[in-house]
């Protein structure tokens, strides 16, 4: 069950009902021949109910996730933002995040 997996913490912002959440995953490279030892917390999904956006709930969740990551010895917090989601990109940049890499694709027509 997802709620029992300690490597996939879930954080919620509750105001009598859940109005925001962050689904995360702890990733760790250790004793790898090619990679430096590194522990990070990946934000798989951070969402705030549209009805309460603008009240800094996303910032509160993001700050909490970063504090949690620090408390468990992570080197970084990472996430992906879909191309074209300019609002999310701006939000994460305002939180101090910077690009780590660019993923690209080309569609293949299978006719």
URWO-V593422 format. One record per helix or strand. SS is the DSSP state (@ for helix, = for strand). FROM is the first residue (numbers start at 1). LEN is the number of residues. If there is no record, write none. Layout:
[[SS	FROM	LEN] [SS	FROM	LEN]]
This chain:
[[@	2	3] [=	10	5] [=	18	12] [=	38	11] [@	50	3] [@	57	15] [=	76	4] [@	86	9]]
